[in-house]
Amino acid sequence: QWIGPPVLPPISDFIEAQEWRYTDWIEKDNTLFWRYRPSQVIDRRFMKPGRYTINSHGYRGPEFKTEKPEGVTRIVCLGESNTFGLGVADDAVWPRQLENMLNKIDPQKRRWEVLNLAVTNYSTFQGVRQAREELPRLHPDIVMSCFSWADHQPAANGVADDQIKVDAGWWPTVGKILNHSAAVRWKRVAWESI
């Protein structure tokens, strides 16, 4: 037993999502805790190297109109990093692939639009709040959701649902200041590429 049993990170590290480290691309949201800043391209200095195109609504993928176009069947996808496509090219995320496939193989030749509203590390708690905020204005015909790891993080540390406290995340601390420094980011990217 050179290493010993696995040690879980401190509760605050587990519940405080990594997104707080990337305030260049992610902003505070009073209801959802965080969201992506609209109209940006995130480069490789992110959680996983890659290029992530964020539209004017603050979601990954091409631009879309809030009002559903006539004659379009709209699917809204809610979720976390799996649906967001962390580490996956813009056109390879599964919501984009679903839209392309439906528009090619639908025997009724309907027009399909699949919106990717996933945000990395969202839990079902955030997903429910996001659905209440977004679905009434987007008028989807179908809603798909996929939430997983973020729901298990507190439970893995023995924290009951009613005991979860979300860190404000935006108060400066030495760790957060270091996380914003170019040198620390460069070292992190270099280490991840190894």
C-alpha atoms as a printed R data frame, in Angstrom:
    type eleno elety resid chain resno       x      y       z
1   ATOM     1    CA   GLN     A     1   0.000  0.000   0.000
2   ATOM     2    CA   TRP     A     2   2.416  2.627  -1.209
3   ATOM     3    CA   ILE     A     3  -0.367  4.959  -2.173
4   ATOM     4    CA   GLY     A     4  -3.096  3.976   0.238
5   ATOM     5    CA   PRO     A     5  -6.866  4.170  -0.206
6   ATOM     6    CA   PRO     A     6  -8.309  6.759  -2.592
7   ATOM     7    CA   VAL     A     7  -8.798 10.150  -1.015
8   ATOM     8    CA   LEU     A     8 -11.697 12.318  -2.105
9   ATOM     9    CA   PRO     A     9 -11.051 16.011  -2.592
10  ATOM    10    CA   PRO     A    10 -12.307 18.432   0.070
11  ATOM    11    CA   ILE     A    11 -16.041 19.029  -0.095
12  ATOM    12    CA   SER     A    12 -15.621 22.620  -1.283
13  ATOM    13    CA   ASP     A    13 -13.437 21.435  -4.190
14  ATOM    14    CA   PHE     A    14 -15.975 18.798  -5.131
15  ATOM    15    CA   ILE     A    15 -19.028 21.046  -5.048
16  ATOM    16    CA   GLU     A    16 -17.316 24.105  -6.466
17  ATOM    17    CA   ALA     A    17 -17.239 23.343 -10.196
18  ATOM    18    CA   GLN     A    18 -14.111 23.989 -12.257
19  ATOM    19    CA   GLU     A    19 -16.068 26.522 -14.257
20  ATOM    20    CA   TRP     A    20 -15.270 29.148 -11.620
21  ATOM    21    CA   ARG     A    21 -11.661 28.998 -12.829
22  ATOM    22    CA   TYR     A    22 -12.545 30.220 -16.321
23  ATOM    23    CA   THR     A    23 -14.138 33.608 -15.800
24  ATOM    24    CA   ASP     A    24 -12.794 34.772 -19.184
25  ATOM    25    CA   TRP     A    25 -15.417 32.548 -20.796
26  ATOM    26    CA   ILE     A    26 -17.943 31.865 -18.053
27  ATOM    27    CA   GLU     A    27 -19.978 34.426 -16.139
28  ATOM    28    CA   LYS     A    28 -21.925 34.374 -12.900
29  ATOM    29    CA   ASP     A    29 -25.659 33.796 -13.160
30  ATOM    30    CA   ASN     A    30 -27.927 34.423 -10.175
31  ATOM    31    CA   THR     A    31 -30.292 31.582 -11.071
32  ATOM    32    CA   LEU     A    32 -28.055 29.006 -12.749
33  ATOM    33    CA   PHE     A    33 -24.813 29.883 -10.858
34  ATOM    34    CA   TRP     A    34 -22.797 30.143 -14.101
35  ATOM    35    CA   ARG     A    35 -23.292 30.299 -17.849
36  ATOM    36    CA   TYR     A    36 -21.133 30.842 -20.911
37  ATOM    37    CA   ARG     A    37 -20.496 34.387 -22.030
38  ATOM    38    CA   PRO     A    38 -22.317 34.901 -25.348
39  ATOM    39    CA   SER     A    39 -20.705 35.316 -28.784
40  ATOM    40    CA   GLN     A    40 -17.243 33.876 -28.252
41  ATOM    41    CA   VAL     A    41 -14.860 31.190 -29.348
42  ATOM    42    CA   ILE     A    42 -13.121 29.362 -26.516
43  ATOM    43    CA   ASP     A    43  -9.653 28.193 -27.465
44  ATOM    44    CA   ARG     A    44  -7.508 25.349 -26.142
45  ATOM    45    CA   ARG     A    45  -6.809 26.974 -22.749
46  ATOM    46    CA   PHE     A    46 -10.015 25.503 -21.373
47  ATOM    47    CA   MET     A    47 -10.893 22.441 -19.269
48  ATOM    48    CA   LYS     A    48 -10.137 20.171 -22.216
49  ATOM    49    CA   PRO     A    49  -8.168 21.408 -25.216
50  ATOM    50    CA   GLY     A    50 -10.317 22.227 -28.196
51  ATOM    51    CA   ARG     A    51 -12.254 24.957 -29.926
52  ATOM    52    CA   TYR     A    52 -15.746 25.719 -28.650
53  ATOM    53    CA   THR     A    53 -18.018 28.129 -30.527
54  ATOM    54    CA   ILE     A    54 -20.564 29.809 -28.241
55  ATOM    55    CA   ASN     A    55 -23.458 31.609 -29.958
56  ATOM    56    CA   SER     A    56 -25.144 34.882 -28.981
57  ATOM    57    CA   HIS     A    57 -27.478 33.015 -26.599
58  ATOM    58    CA   GLY     A    58 -24.508 31.688 -24.601
59  ATOM    59    CA   TYR     A    59 -24.794 28.110 -25.847
60  ATOM    60    CA   ARG     A    60 -22.553 25.936 -27.955
61  ATOM    61    CA   GLY     A    61 -23.439 25.722 -31.613
62  ATOM    62    CA   PRO     A    62 -24.622 27.831 -34.517
63  ATOM    63    CA   GLU     A    63 -26.833 30.878 -34.130
64  ATOM    64    CA   PHE     A    64 -30.561 30.299 -33.826
65  ATOM    65    CA   LYS     A    65 -33.654 32.467 -33.583
66  ATOM    66    CA   THR     A    66 -35.541 32.406 -30.300
67  ATOM    67    CA   GLU     A    67 -38.805 32.211 -32.205
68  ATOM    68    CA   LYS     A    68 -39.108 28.771 -33.763
69  ATOM    69    CA   PRO     A    69 -39.115 29.048 -37.574
70  ATOM    70    CA   GLU     A    70 -42.321 27.937 -39.248
71  ATOM    71    CA   GLY     A    71 -42.265 24.375 -40.516
72  ATOM    72    CA   VAL     A    72 -39.375 23.365 -38.241
73  ATOM    73    CA   THR     A    73 -39.480 20.603 -35.658
74  ATOM    74    CA   ARG     A    74 -37.327 21.842 -32.797
75  ATOM    75    CA   ILE     A    75 -35.469 19.663 -30.309
76  ATOM    76    CA   VAL     A    76 -33.827 21.247 -27.267
77  ATOM    77    CA   CYS     A    77 -31.004 19.329 -25.588
78  ATOM    78    CA   LEU     A    78 -30.249 20.083 -21.943
79  ATOM    79    CA   GLY     A    79 -27.334 18.604 -20.061
80  ATOM    80    CA   GLU     A    80 -23.707 18.862 -19.003
81  ATOM    81    CA   SER     A    81 -20.306 18.161 -20.562
82  ATOM    82    CA   ASN     A    82 -21.443 15.031 -22.422
83  ATOM    83    CA   THR     A    83 -24.086 16.972 -24.359
84  ATOM    84    CA   PHE     A    84 -21.978 20.144 -24.503
85  ATOM    85    CA   GLY     A    85 -19.266 18.054 -26.145
86  ATOM    86    CA   LEU     A    86 -16.258 18.786 -23.962
87  ATOM    87    CA   GLY     A    87 -13.183 17.851 -25.986
88  ATOM    88    CA   VAL     A    88 -15.228 17.311 -29.164
89  ATOM    89    CA   ALA     A    89 -15.222 19.467 -32.329
90  ATOM    90    CA   ASP     A    90 -18.216 21.765 -32.880
91  ATOM    91    CA   ASP     A    91 -19.691 19.657 -35.698
92  ATOM    92    CA   ALA     A    92 -19.070 16.357 -33.902
93  ATOM    93    CA   VAL     A    93 -21.178 16.961 -30.762
94  ATOM    94    CA   TRP     A    94 -24.131 14.616 -30.673
95  ATOM    95    CA   PRO     A    95 -26.867 17.300 -30.916
96  ATOM    96    CA   ARG     A    96 -25.314 18.526 -34.227
97  ATOM    97    CA   GLN     A    97 -25.012 14.951 -35.470
98  ATOM    98    CA   LEU     A    98 -28.640 14.292 -34.522
99  ATOM    99    CA   GLU     A    99 -29.804 17.363 -36.448
100 ATOM   100    CA   ASN     A   100 -27.795 16.373 -39.529
101 ATOM   101    CA   MET     A   101 -29.056 12.792 -39.386
102 ATOM   102    CA   LEU     A   102 -32.716 13.757 -38.933
103 ATOM   103    CA   ASN     A   103 -32.563 16.217 -41.814
104 ATOM   104    CA   LYS     A   104 -31.099 13.486 -44.058
105 ATOM   105    CA   ILE     A   105 -33.186 10.444 -43.159
106 ATOM   106    CA   ASP     A   106 -36.634 11.736 -42.134
107 ATOM   107    CA   PRO     A   107 -39.021  9.996 -44.552
108 ATOM   108    CA   GLN     A   108 -41.520 12.852 -44.158
109 ATOM   109    CA   LYS     A   109 -38.795 15.376 -45.164
110 ATOM   110    CA   ARG     A   110 -39.494 17.611 -42.169
111 ATOM   111    CA   ARG     A   111 -36.972 20.313 -41.293
112 ATOM   112    CA   TRP     A   112 -35.298 19.625 -37.947
113 ATOM   113    CA   GLU     A   113 -33.460 22.008 -35.643
114 ATOM   114    CA   VAL     A   114 -31.552 20.674 -32.617
115 ATOM   115    CA   LEU     A   115 -30.420 23.276 -30.072
116 ATOM   116    CA   ASN     A   116 -27.588 22.395 -27.702
117 ATOM   117    CA   LEU     A   117 -28.300 24.188 -24.417
118 ATOM   118    CA   ALA     A   118 -25.906 22.048 -22.385
119 ATOM   119    CA   VAL     A   119 -23.470 23.737 -20.004
120 ATOM   120    CA   THR     A   120 -20.506 21.886 -18.563
121 ATOM   121    CA   ASN     A   121 -20.955 20.577 -15.030
122 ATOM   122    CA   TYR     A   122 -24.650 21.462 -14.766
123 ATOM   123    CA   SER     A   123 -26.632 19.278 -12.385
124 ATOM   124    CA   THR     A   124 -30.284 18.350 -12.682
125 ATOM   125    CA   PHE     A   125 -30.991 21.159 -10.198
126 ATOM   126    CA   GLN     A   126 -29.567 23.677 -12.673
127 ATOM   127    CA   GLY     A   127 -31.210 21.811 -15.557
128 ATOM   128    CA   VAL     A   128 -34.678 22.234 -14.044
129 ATOM   129    CA   ARG     A   129 -34.064 25.951 -13.495
130 ATOM   130    CA   GLN     A   130 -32.705 26.322 -17.022
131 ATOM   131    CA   ALA     A   131 -35.701 24.463 -18.482
132 ATOM   132    CA   ARG     A   132 -38.114 26.779 -16.659
133 ATOM   133    CA   GLU     A   133 -36.231 29.781 -18.046
134 ATOM   134    CA   GLU     A   134 -35.575 28.661 -21.614
135 ATOM   135    CA   LEU     A   135 -38.308 26.261 -22.738
136 ATOM   136    CA   PRO     A   136 -41.234 28.722 -22.622
137 ATOM   137    CA   ARG     A   137 -39.452 31.097 -25.000
138 ATOM   138    CA   LEU     A   138 -38.017 28.441 -27.349
139 ATOM   139    CA   HIS     A   139 -41.204 26.358 -27.817
140 ATOM   140    CA   PRO     A   140 -39.508 23.013 -28.481
141 ATOM   141    CA   ASP     A   141 -41.406 20.054 -29.861
142 ATOM   142    CA   ILE     A   142 -39.072 17.629 -28.090
143 ATOM   143    CA   VAL     A   143 -36.809 18.051 -25.049
144 ATOM   144    CA   MET     A   144 -33.885 15.720 -24.395
145 ATOM   145    CA   SER     A   145 -31.738 15.799 -21.278
146 ATOM   146    CA   CYS     A   146 -28.620 14.065 -20.012
147 ATOM   147    CA   PHE     A   147 -27.267 14.873 -16.538
148 ATOM   148    CA   SER     A   148 -24.854 12.648 -14.680
149 ATOM   149    CA   TRP     A   149 -21.580 13.346 -12.853
150 ATOM   150    CA   ALA     A   150 -22.453 16.753 -11.394
151 ATOM   151    CA   ASP     A   151 -25.338 15.138  -9.518
152 ATOM   152    CA   HIS     A   152 -23.022 12.554  -7.975
153 ATOM   153    CA   GLN     A   153 -20.282 14.903  -6.773
154 ATOM   154    CA   PRO     A   154 -21.851 15.922  -3.438
155 ATOM   155    CA   ALA     A   155 -23.129 12.385  -2.788
156 ATOM   156    CA   ALA     A   156 -19.608 11.016  -3.302
157 ATOM   157    CA   ASN     A   157 -18.540 13.116  -0.333
158 ATOM   158    CA   GLY     A   158 -21.503 12.139   1.830
159 ATOM   159    CA   VAL     A   159 -23.247 15.497   1.418
160 ATOM   160    CA   ALA     A   160 -27.054 15.253   1.507
161 ATOM   161    CA   ASP     A   161 -28.975 17.165  -1.171
162 ATOM   162    CA   ASP     A   162 -30.435 19.587   1.356
163 ATOM   163    CA   GLN     A   163 -26.938 20.365   2.693
164 ATOM   164    CA   ILE     A   164 -25.402 21.489  -0.610
165 ATOM   165    CA   LYS     A   165 -24.068 25.009  -0.412
166 ATOM   166    CA   VAL     A   166 -22.760 26.609  -3.580
167 ATOM   167    CA   ASP     A   167 -19.647 28.725  -3.162
168 ATOM   168    CA   ALA     A   168 -20.060 32.300  -4.389
169 ATOM   169    CA   GLY     A   169 -17.106 31.505  -6.608
170 ATOM   170    CA   TRP     A   170 -16.319 35.059  -7.508
171 ATOM   171    CA   TRP     A   171 -14.648 36.328  -4.342
172 ATOM   172    CA   PRO     A   172 -10.908 36.563  -4.903
173 ATOM   173    CA   THR     A   173  -8.725 34.069  -3.114
174 ATOM   174    CA   VAL     A   174  -5.065 33.284  -3.638
175 ATOM   175    CA   GLY     A   175  -6.003 30.088  -5.478
176 ATOM   176    CA   LYS     A   176  -8.445 31.846  -7.765
177 ATOM   177    CA   ILE     A   177  -6.033 34.680  -8.495
178 ATOM   178    CA   LEU     A   178  -3.371 32.114  -9.401
179 ATOM   179    CA   ASN     A   179  -5.861 30.271 -11.596
180 ATOM   180    CA   HIS     A   180  -6.319 33.461 -13.620
181 ATOM   181    CA   SER     A   181  -2.630 34.072 -14.162
182 ATOM   182    CA   ALA     A   182  -1.254 33.354 -17.629
183 ATOM   183    CA   ALA     A   183   1.715 31.445 -16.190
184 ATOM   184    CA   VAL     A   184  -0.492 29.053 -14.230
185 ATOM   185    CA   ARG     A   185  -2.794 28.524 -17.221
186 ATOM   186    CA   TRP     A   186   0.204 27.844 -19.459
187 ATOM   187    CA   LYS     A   187   1.538 25.294 -16.976
188 ATOM   188    CA   ARG     A   188  -1.877 23.634 -16.742
189 ATOM   189    CA   VAL     A   189  -2.191 23.377 -20.540
190 ATOM   190    CA   ALA     A   190   1.365 22.035 -20.784
191 ATOM   191    CA   TRP     A   191   0.698 19.456 -18.068
192 ATOM   192    CA   GLU     A   192  -2.612 18.334 -19.688
193 ATOM   193    CA   SER     A   193  -0.899 17.927 -23.060
194 ATOM   194    CA   ILE     A   194   1.693 15.607 -21.489
